[in-house]
Amino acid sequence: MTFRQERTPRDPSAQVHETRVLTTPVPETQVLKRQAPSARASAAPVPRVEWSPGKGTAALFALATVVCVAALAATYVFFVRTTTGQFIDESALVEAVELSGTAGKAATKLLDWLPVLSVVIASVVVIFVTILRRRWAAAGIAVAACVGANLATQILKDLLPVRPYRGVETLELNSLPSGHTTMAASAAAAVFLMVSPRWRPLAGFLGGSFAVATGVSTLINQWHRPADVVAAFLVVGAFMLPAGWLIIRRGSRWNVWAGYNEHWASARVWLVLPVMIGLAAAAVAGYALLSISGGTGLEGSSTHYFWAGTALIVIAGYLAMVGGLWLFGYAAHDRDA
């Protein structure tokens, strides 16, 4: 007996279905999953580095501080330890007698009121801003730097050697740096650090002008030589620059601005004015010093050293102010604005 096995014919629909499965394109997501990890990493977006006030400016503030210390040492060496420096410094002080009339009386009144005036103005602004804006850390740093600058001035007066005799008749006691100028400049700097960036150009110009006027008054009143005033500016800068950087870094929420001319107090004119005044003072200093060498008909003048010394004070004060405005403005300027 023979058995015959019947073969079941293949379902045509199954064949068609199999063909469709084999010819269906692979989704793109599956292709990406099969790629190498390096290919996927290269396609990932680069994370954006967030900007914050003062970030990356520590080296600039440190360099500016070092420059202040080095300039302070150079001022002492030239104007106290050398014959030429002593002669220029002392001549400016002696010639201030010629202006000891009305100007001297006004200068005396300013100097008499200066300690109280500086402390009151700075205290009112610092306390007002601290309470209103709750900038407690900034107030502590600014006040500490202000006190440190004034203490350093008094310490330098005691520690620095007396003026050596170089053939110039002068008092041997050391009067460098000027205490009155340090007080005025440090008070103005404390206000500058506490206000918001849009108010700093105006605060810097007014505070710098106040400090310069104080320095010139000490010269007119024959309390200090020009080098004493310049040294006071440098002492204040050496303390206030690191303090300012700390305030910017700790107060990143309010130490941001969009640049000049966003507000009337941050108009660029407050930066241009001190530059123009400094250039005018440089012209006065050059003319006064050239008159000493002869050829101008003013060789017999008794005030050219005074005007040169006054110009030196103005140049140093406003140059420091312009440098501070640029540095703090750069640190607080929003790069993404």
Phi and psi in degrees as a GROMACS rama.xvg file:
@    title "Ramachandran Plot"
@    xaxis  label "Phi"
@    yaxis  label "Psi"
@TYPE xy
-106.885  127.369  THR-2
-100.172  138.074  PHE-3
-120.119  119.78  ARG-4
-85.6059  125.62  GLN-5
-90.2564  134.532  GLU-6
-93.6225  127.433  ARG-7
-78.6069  125.536  THR-8
-63.8887  143.572  PRO-9
-68.9467  136.299  ARG-10
-68.0817  120.489  ASP-11
-60.6371  -34.6996  PRO-12
-65.2589  -34.4359  SER-13
-64.5339  -38.8921  ALA-14
-64.7328  -42.687  GLN-15
-63.2086  -41.4044  VAL-16
-62.5805  -41.0407  HIS-17
-63.4824  -38.099  GLU-18
-65.8065  -40.3023  THR-19
-65.642  -37.8075  ARG-20
-65.0409  -40.0828  VAL-21
-72.9596  -29.1945  LEU-22
-96.4743  -2.32408  THR-23
-70.5971  130.217  THR-24
-67.7173  145.703  PRO-25
-74.1843  133.181  VAL-26
-59.7796  152.089  PRO-27
-65.667  -33.1507  GLU-28
-62.7854  -36.428  THR-29
-69.6102  -32.4767  GLN-30
-67.4732  -40.8002  VAL-31
-64.5829  -36.6869  LEU-32
-65.2376  -29.3343  LYS-33
-84.3639  -8.02875  ARG-34
-73.5842  164.152  GLN-35
-67.37  150.874  ALA-36
-57.6591  -33.2954  PRO-37
-65.1102  -35.1784  SER-38
-67.1341  -41.226  ALA-39
-67.0187  -37.0287  ARG-40
-66.1243  -36.5717  ALA-41
-68.5192  -26.0683  SER-42
-84.5657  -10.6748  ALA-43
-71.7683  143.903  ALA-44
-69.0969  145.32  PRO-45
-77.0142  126.278  VAL-46
-64.3559  139.877  PRO-47
-83.9768  129.657  ARG-48
-80.539  120.73  VAL-49
-77.1717  134.402  GLU-50
-85.4295  145.225  TRP-51
-140.68  149.061  SER-52
-58.4753  135.343  PRO-53
80.3883  -6.16509  GLY-54
-67.954  128.588  LYS-55
81.059  8.29958  GLY-56
-109.345  5.64628  THR-57
-59.367  -39.252  ALA-58
-65.3756  -37.3285  ALA-59
-65.642  -43.9217  LEU-60
-66.8253  -39.0059  PHE-61
-64.8517  -41.0314  ALA-62
-64.4037  -42.3095  LEU-63
-63.3284  -37.4158  ALA-64
-65.6441  -43.2157  THR-65
-62.7544  -39.2912  VAL-66
-62.0582  -41.2846  VAL-67
-61.6652  -44.6916  CYS-68
-65.3716  -42.8959  VAL-69
-65.9416  -41.067  ALA-70
-65.8953  -34.3252  ALA-71
-63.9017  -43.9772  LEU-72
-64.2729  -41.1569  ALA-73
-65.7552  -37.8622  ALA-74
-61.881  -43.7172  THR-75
-64.5686  -46.2097  TYR-76
-63.3381  -44.8428  VAL-77
-74.3014  -49.6136  PHE-78
-84.0565  -14.4982  PHE-79
-111.026  -36.8421  VAL-80
-98.0642  -11.7654  ARG-81
-111.632  155.067  THR-82
-66.3619  -44.7637  THR-83
-62.0935  -45.4757  THR-84
-63.6515  -42.8386  GLY-85
-61.8696  -41.1354  GLN-86
-65.2857  -44.8712  PHE-87
-63.7678  -45.5383  ILE-88
-64.6368  -47.0622  ASP-89
-70.5857  -35.1124  GLU-90
-63.6473  -40.1033  SER-91
-63.3817  -37.3728  ALA-92
-68.1366  -42.8742  LEU-93
-67.4052  -41.0572  VAL-94
-71.5548  -12.3201  GLU-95
-65.1563  -15.5984  ALA-96
-61.1399  -31.619  VAL-97
-64.0147  -20.9759  GLU-98
-112.117  24.7237  LEU-99
-85.2752  13.3537  SER-100
-82.4114  -111.763  GLY-101
-63.8303  -42.2139  THR-102
-62.5911  -37.8586  ALA-103
-65.6774  -38.86  GLY-104
-65.7845  -42.3218  LYS-105
-64.5166  -39.4923  ALA-106
-65.6583  -38.3485  ALA-107
-64.3137  -42.6309  THR-108
-62.8981  -41.8177  LYS-109
-62.0031  -44.1855  LEU-110
-68.6408  -33.0181  LEU-111
-66.3642  -37.3474  ASP-112
-90.4921  -7.90627  TRP-113
-58.7678  -51.3772  LEU-114
-56.1979  -47.8973  PRO-115
-66.8119  -42.6288  VAL-116
-62.1945  -44.64  LEU-117
-64.0545  -47.0051  SER-118
-65.3898  -41.6152  VAL-119
-65.4739  -48.4145  VAL-120
-61.7972  -48.6068  ILE-121
-64.7569  -41.4212  ALA-122
-64.2386  -43.9111  SER-123
-61.4671  -47.049  VAL-124
-66.4159  -46.0006  VAL-125
-64.3254  -45.1964  VAL-126
-65.6452  -42.6532  ILE-127
-61.4563  -49.2837  PHE-128
-66.1375  -39.3531  VAL-129
-63.3972  -46.4444  THR-130
-72.5728  -43.5999  ILE-131
-69.8126  -42.7367  LEU-132
-101.74  -4.41738  ARG-133
59.888  45.5117  ARG-134
-98.8156  64.7123  ARG-135
-67.9184  -45.7657  TRP-136
-63.4216  -42.9703  ALA-137
-62.2887  -40.1876  ALA-138
-64.0644  -42.1915  ALA-139
-62.5832  -42.1493  GLY-140
-67.0874  -44.5  ILE-141
-64.0735  -43.9269  ALA-142
-66.2795  -40.7476  VAL-143
-62.0351  -42.035  ALA-144
-66.2979  -38.0643  ALA-145
-63.994  -46.8841  CYS-146
-64.1494  -40.7417  VAL-147
-62.1  -40.7597  GLY-148
-63.3861  -41.9004  ALA-149
-70.9508  -36.6461  ASN-150
-66.1706  -41.5431  LEU-151
-62.5102  -36.5798  ALA-152
-62.0267  -45.554  THR-153
-68.6866  -35.0683  GLN-154
-67.1901  -41.3226  ILE-155
-64.119  -36.5147  LEU-156
-59.7809  -36.3039  LYS-157
-84.3344  -33.2785  ASP-158
-86.3151  -35.4521  LEU-159
-66.5766  140.587  LEU-160
-62.4817  154.84  PRO-161
-67.9578  165.871  VAL-162
-67.9625  122.182  ARG-163
-73.6023  154.271  PRO-164
-77.3166  120.934  TYR-165
-123.239  25.8727  ARG-166
87.808  3.06553  GLY-167
-108.37  127.196  VAL-168
-74.0083  109.748  GLU-169
-154.848  163.234  THR-170
-69.658  137.262  LEU-171
-78.6075  -23.0924  GLU-172
-64.4123  150.158  LEU-173
-87.4692  123.256  ASN-174
-112.068  9.00655  SER-175
-102.093  129.333  LEU-176
-86.0624  171.238  PRO-177
-78.0666  122.947  SER-178
-68.9295  -40.7903  GLY-179
-62.7539  -43.0207  HIS-180
-66.6455  -39.98  THR-181
-59.9754  -42.7181  THR-182
-62.6966  -46.1989  MET-183
-65.9867  -45.3958  ALA-184
-68.2225  -39.5008  ALA-185
-69.1197  -37.4552  SER-186
-63.8366  -43.8844  ALA-187
-64.0506  -38.7379  ALA-188
-67.2815  -36.4685  ALA-189
-63.3425  -41.6908  ALA-190
-63.6419  -41.9739  VAL-191
-58.5809  -41.5097  PHE-192
-72.5057  -29.1077  LEU-193
-83.0417  -28.759  MET-194
-78.4777  161.686  VAL-195
-70.2818  159.721  SER-196
-57.0411  -32.3881  PRO-197
-71.5714  -18.2392  ARG-198
-95.7216  -9.74803  TRP-199
-67.0063  -38.0747  ARG-200
-57.6249  -44.9494  PRO-201
-67.6538  -44.9842  LEU-202
-62.7004  -36.8501  ALA-203
-66.5279  -42.3541  GLY-204
-66.6203  -46.8984  PHE-205
-66.6951  -44.4115  LEU-206
-66.5382  -40.4735  GLY-207
-64.4434  -39.5624  GLY-208
-65.0301  -38.02  SER-209
-63.6989  -42.6123  PHE-210
-66.9546  -40.7758  ALA-211
-64.6391  -43.4095  VAL-212
-61.8232  -36.8422  ALA-213
-64.4704  -44.6606  THR-214
-62.4281  -43.6005  GLY-215
-64.3452  -36.3894  VAL-216
-64.0865  -38.344  SER-217
-65.2188  -31.5512  THR-218
-73.4007  -45.808  LEU-219
-60.4838  -38.144  ILE-220
-83.7854  2.16402  ASN-221
60.4086  35.8576  GLN-222
-91.7607  -33.506  TRP-223
-143.35  154.6  HIS-224
-85.293  163.715  ARG-225
-57.4902  -39.3373  PRO-226
-63.977  -32.1804  ALA-227
-62.5072  -39.6711  ASP-228
-69.3558  -45.0765  VAL-229
-60.4637  -41.2337  VAL-230
-62.1915  -36.6097  ALA-231
-63.8097  -42.4734  ALA-232
-57.7476  -42.0043  PHE-233
-70.0468  -37.1725  LEU-234
-62.633  -45.3603  VAL-235
-61.8  -42.777  VAL-236
-61.8659  -39.7206  GLY-237
-63.7556  -28.4078  ALA-238
-92.128  -38.4672  PHE-239
-78.7663  -25.9308  MET-240
-65.4313  -51.7861  LEU-241
-61.9092  -37.9931  PRO-242
-63.0472  -40.441  ALA-243
-63.447  -39.6791  GLY-244
-64.533  -41.0868  TRP-245
-62.9943  -40.5327  LEU-246
-65.0462  -41.1306  ILE-247
-64.3776  -42.4565  ILE-248
-70.8047  -37.1815  ARG-249
-80.1871  -31.0107  ARG-250
-104.528  55.4068  GLY-251
-67.979  -19.9861  SER-252
-74.4127  -35.3392  ARG-253
-107.983  -5.95536  TRP-254
-93.8632  53.4883  ASN-255
-133.821  137.587  VAL-256
-147.809  162.636  TRP-257
-94.0263  0.313034  ALA-258
117.569  -178.522  GLY-259
-66.7921  153.429  TYR-260
71.2264  10.38  ASN-261
-78.8522  -16.086  GLU-262
-151.404  152.683  HIS-263
-62.8207  -29.7682  TRP-264
-75.9134  -15.8623  ALA-265
-109.526  22.3204  SER-266
-64.2764  148.197  ALA-267
-66.2049  -15.0616  ARG-268
-63.0815  -29.3785  VAL-269
-70.8495  -16.0731  TRP-270
-94.0639  -31.7441  LEU-271
-74.1701  -39.6856  VAL-272
-57.0006  -51.3361  LEU-273
-63.674  -31.2552  PRO-274
-64.5667  -43.8656  VAL-275
-66.2549  -40.5745  MET-276
-64.6459  -40.583  ILE-277
-63.8152  -40.0952  GLY-278
-66.154  -39.8393  LEU-279
-63.9578  -39.4148  ALA-280
-66.352  -36.6811  ALA-281
-63.9567  -38.0708  ALA-282
-65.8544  -39.6076  ALA-283
-64.1755  -43.4334  VAL-284
-63.5876  -43.339  ALA-285
-63.3025  -42.7502  GLY-286
-65.6504  -40.4791  TYR-287
-66.5436  -40.556  ALA-288
-73.2234  -35.5124  LEU-289
-66.7469  -30.2276  LEU-290
-66.2926  -23.5123  SER-291
-71.0414  -36.1977  ILE-292
-75.8247  -11.5155  SER-293
101.865  164.938  GLY-294
97.2702  -5.24632  GLY-295
-113.016  -6.67449  THR-296
82.4463  4.34088  GLY-297
-111.934  20.4783  LEU-298
-60.488  -28.4664  GLU-299
-90.3242  3.80418  GLY-300
-63.6586  145.034  SER-301
-106.75  13.2276  SER-302
-130.262  4.48718  THR-303
-65.7775  -35.7128  HIS-304
-68.3397  -35.3124  TYR-305
-62.6726  -46.6116  PHE-306
-67.5738  -34.3577  TRP-307
-65.3624  -42.3557  ALA-308
-65.5836  -40.4903  GLY-309
-62.2921  -43.2637  THR-310
-62.2728  -36.7658  ALA-311
-62.0038  -41.6033  LEU-312
-62.9379  -45.7222  ILE-313
-63.6473  -44.1834  VAL-314
-62.716  -47.0342  ILE-315
-63.7623  -43.0776  ALA-316
-65.6313  -47.6127  GLY-317
-76.1763  -29.2658  TYR-318
-65.4603  -42.7458  LEU-319
-62.8425  -38.5773  ALA-320
-66.2634  -44.6413  MET-321
-63.2035  -42.8511  VAL-322
-61.7494  -40.8323  GLY-323
-65.9334  -41.9278  GLY-324
-61.0987  -44.1525  LEU-325
-65.1285  -45.8385  TRP-326
-64.8544  -47.8427  LEU-327
-69.9944  -34.2711  PHE-328
-65.6766  -39.3943  GLY-329
-65.3178  -40.4397  TYR-330
-69.2523  -32.0471  ALA-331
-97.5296  -5.34889  ALA-332
-74.3233  125.043  HIS-333
-72.9959  113.616  ASP-334
-68.466  -24.6399  ARG-335
-91.676  -1.60975  ASP-336
